[in-house]
Amino acid sequence: MGFSPQVTIVRLSSKELPEESRLFMEEDNEEELQTGRYGVEQIYPEWREQDDKYYLCESLCSEKLKLVLGTAAAALLFPLLVWGGYALLPFESPLLQSTPLRVVYTLRCAFLAIIPIMLGVLVQGVARLRYGALKPLYESSLLNREVAVHWHYVNESLALFLFYFLQLAVMATYISQDMVKLVPLLTIIFVFGRLIYWLCVSLDSSFRSLGFGLSFFPILVMLGVNLYYICSTVGPEAVFDVELPTTAPPPKQRWWG
């Protein structure tokens, strides 16, 4: 009846605990640490998603804004460059009275415009040798960015070159002698537009739309001008004009005689 035991409870160390108890305590500690550090993200995961969407939307909006500004700048600069070059540049076009001579003159100007494209082909070949991208693009699984940039510039420039100088050659056959000066002037604008686009693409700049617009808007304008000339021209020079026969056709003989 007078016995009073004295008991001292001592917490065992992690070494003395059984393996199952030790694993259970470690899991509890990890959960506490994660709850302390990342408790807000675990309780409110939509906050993190909203932040990611906000930053993504902000970057996309700024990218679109730069593209729109570059395109608008190209649309404003193109007529100003044409007017300034036509009025201020001190060169005169040669006297070209016949249509074949004007087509040949346009082809000579096109030779100047193909120089930036050939330069892009040369730089692309040097980039392939430097980065070891010697296989064709359809066979290689990994594509170097420098090689892809120059390849994209060359391909797009070739397509625009064909459309551009096809429209320019057609327009040169309709315009007057005073307006033949526009042929070398539009060639210069095309060259500078391609060079600006190449530089901006290499630097990963959003203002590449400025260079693209200086090559694309002239094609639209020349297409409209050519359609106007083709549809409004009358007489022997018109494309859709049909010359009336000088003599009446002989009567057709019936099969029954």
C-alpha positions in Angstrom: 0.0 0.0 0.0 2.9 2.4 0.7 4.7 1.6 -2.7 5.0 4.7 -5.0 7.1 3.9 -8.1 9.2 6.7 -9.7 9.1 6.4 -13.5 11.1 8.6 -15.9 10.0 8.5 -19.6 12.9 9.1 -21.9 12.4 9.5 -25.7 14.5 7.1 -27.6 16.9 8.4 -30.2 16.4 7.8 -33.9 19.1 5.1 -33.8 17.3 3.2 -31.0 13.8 3.4 -32.6 12.6 0.5 -34.8 12.8 1.0 -38.5 9.0 1.4 -39.0 8.7 4.1 -36.3 11.8 5.9 -37.7 10.3 6.0 -41.2 7.0 7.2 -39.9 8.6 10.1 -37.9 10.7 11.1 -41.0 7.6 11.3 -43.2 5.8 13.5 -40.6 8.8 15.8 -40.5 8.9 16.1 -44.3 5.2 16.9 -44.4 5.6 19.6 -41.8 8.5 21.2 -43.7 6.5 21.1 -47.0 3.5 22.5 -45.3 5.6 25.3 -43.8 7.3 26.2 -47.0 4.7 25.5 -49.6 1.6 25.6 -47.6 0.1 28.4 -49.6 0.7 26.7 -52.9 -0.8 23.4 -51.6 -3.9 25.1 -50.2 -4.4 27.6 -53.1 -2.8 26.0 -56.2 -4.9 28.3 -58.5 -2.8 31.3 -57.3 0.3 29.9 -59.0 -1.6 29.1 -62.2 -3.0 32.6 -62.3 0.4 34.1 -62.0 1.8 31.9 -64.8 -1.2 32.8 -67.0 -0.7 36.5 -66.2 3.0 36.5 -67.2 2.4 34.4 -70.3 -0.4 36.8 -71.4 1.8 39.8 -70.7 4.6 38.5 -72.9 2.3 37.5 -75.7 0.6 40.9 -75.7 3.9 42.7 -75.8 5.0 40.5 -78.7 1.8 41.1 -80.6 2.1 44.9 -79.9 5.6 45.0 -81.3 4.6 43.0 -84.4 1.6 45.4 -85.0 3.8 48.5 -84.5 6.4 47.1 -87.0 3.8 46.4 -89.6 2.2 49.8 -89.2 5.6 51.4 -89.5 6.3 49.5 -92.7 2.9 50.6 -94.1 3.7 54.3 -93.4 7.3 54.2 -94.5 6.7 52.5 -97.8 4.9 55.4 -99.6 7.2 57.9 -98.0 10.3 56.1 -99.3 8.8 55.8 -102.7 7.8 59.5 -102.9 11.2 60.6 -101.4 13.2 58.4 -103.7 11.3 59.5 -106.8 11.5 63.2 -106.0 15.0 63.4 -104.4 17.3 60.7 -105.8 19.4 62.2 -108.5 19.2 59.5 -111.2 17.1 59.1 -114.3 15.8 56.0 -115.9 17.0 55.1 -119.4 14.8 55.7 -122.4 12.8 52.5 -122.9 10.1 52.7 -125.5 9.4 49.0 -126.2 8.0 46.3 -123.8 10.9 43.8 -124.2 13.4 46.5 -123.3 11.5 47.3 -120.1 11.3 43.6 -119.1 15.1 43.3 -119.7 15.6 46.4 -117.5 13.5 44.9 -114.7 15.5 41.6 -114.9 18.8 43.6 -114.5 17.4 45.3 -111.4 16.3 41.8 -110.1 20.0 40.8 -110.3 20.8 43.4 -107.7 17.9 42.1 -105.5 19.1 38.6 -105.5 22.5 39.5 -103.9 21.1 39.5 -100.3 19.6 36.1 -100.9 22.8 34.6 -102.2 24.6 36.1 -99.2 22.1 34.3 -97.0 22.8 31.0 -98.7 26.5 31.6 -98.2 26.1 32.4 -94.4 23.8 29.3 -94.1 26.6 27.1 -95.5 29.2 28.6 -93.2 26.8 28.0 -90.2 26.3 24.4 -91.2 30.1 23.8 -91.3 30.6 25.6 -88.0 27.9 23.7 -86.0 28.4 20.4 -87.9 24.8 20.4 -89.3 25.9 18.6 -92.5 22.9 16.3 -92.9 19.7 17.5 -94.7 17.1 19.0 -92.4 14.6 16.2 -93.0 17.2 13.6 -91.7 18.5 15.5 -88.6 16.5 15.2 -85.4 18.3 18.2 -83.8 18.4 21.5 -85.6 20.7 24.3 -84.7 19.1 27.7 -84.2 21.6 29.6 -86.3 21.2 27.2 -89.2 17.4 27.3 -88.9 17.4 31.2 -88.9 19.4 31.5 -92.1 17.4 28.7 -93.8 14.1 30.4 -93.0 15.4 33.7 -94.3 16.5 32.2 -97.6 13.3 30.3 -98.2 11.0 33.2 -97.4 13.1 35.6 -99.4 13.0 33.4 -102.5 9.2 33.2 -102.4 8.9 37.0 -102.0 11.5 37.6 -104.7 9.4 35.6 -107.3 6.2 37.4 -106.4 7.8 40.8 -106.2 9.6 40.9 -109.5 6.8 39.1 -111.4 4.5 42.0 -110.4 7.3 44.5 -111.1 7.9 43.2 -114.6 4.2 43.3 -115.5 3.9 46.8 -114.1 7.0 48.0 -116.1 5.2 47.2 -119.3 2.2 49.5 -118.5 3.7 52.6 -116.8 4.9 55.6 -118.7 8.5 56.6 -119.4 8.6 59.0 -116.5 7.5 56.3 -114.1 10.2 53.8 -115.2 12.3 55.3 -112.4 10.1 53.3 -110.0 11.7 50.0 -111.1 15.1 50.5 -109.5 13.6 52.4 -106.6 11.3 49.5 -105.7 14.3 47.1 -106.1 16.2 49.1 -103.5 13.3 49.0 -101.1 13.0 45.3 -101.5 16.8 44.8 -100.7 16.7 47.0 -97.6 13.5 45.2 -96.4 15.1 41.8 -96.7 18.3 42.9 -94.9 16.2 44.4 -92.0 14.2 41.2 -91.7 17.4 39.1 -91.7 19.0 41.2 -89.0 15.9 41.2 -86.8 15.4 37.4 -87.1 19.0 36.8 -86.2 18.7 38.9 -83.1 15.2 37.4 -82.3 13.6 40.8 -82.4 9.9 41.3 -82.9 10.5 44.3 -85.2 11.2 41.8 -88.0 7.7 42.7 -89.2 9.1 46.0 -90.4 11.4 44.3 -92.9 8.6 41.9 -93.9 6.2 44.8 -94.5 8.7 46.6 -96.7 8.7 43.5 -99.0 5.1 42.5 -98.7 3.2 45.8 -99.1 4.8 46.7 -102.4 3.6 43.4 -103.8 0.0 44.2 -102.8 0.2 47.7 -104.3 1.7 46.5 -107.6 -0.9 43.7 -107.7 -3.7 46.3 -107.5 -2.0 48.6 -110.1 -1.5 45.7 -112.5 -5.2 44.6 -112.1 -6.2 48.2 -112.8 -4.1 48.5 -115.9 -5.2 45.1 -117.3 -8.9 45.8 -116.7 -8.9 49.4 -117.8 -6.7 49.3 -121.0 -8.7 49.3 -124.2 -7.6 49.0 -127.8 -5.0 46.8 -129.4 -2.8 46.9 -126.3 -5.4 45.4 -124.0 -4.9 41.9 -122.9 -8.6 40.9 -123.3 -9.0 42.8 -126.6 -10.1 40.6 -129.5 -9.4 41.9 -133.0 -12.4 41.7 -135.4 -11.9 39.6 -138.5 -11.3 41.6 -141.7 -13.4 39.2 -143.9 -16.5 37.4 -143.2 -16.1 33.7 -142.4 -17.2 31.3 -145.2 -20.6 29.7 -144.6 -20.5 26.3 -142.9 -21.4 23.4 -145.1 -24.2 21.2 -143.9 -23.6 17.5 -143.5 -26.6 16.7 -145.8 -25.1 18.9 -148.6 
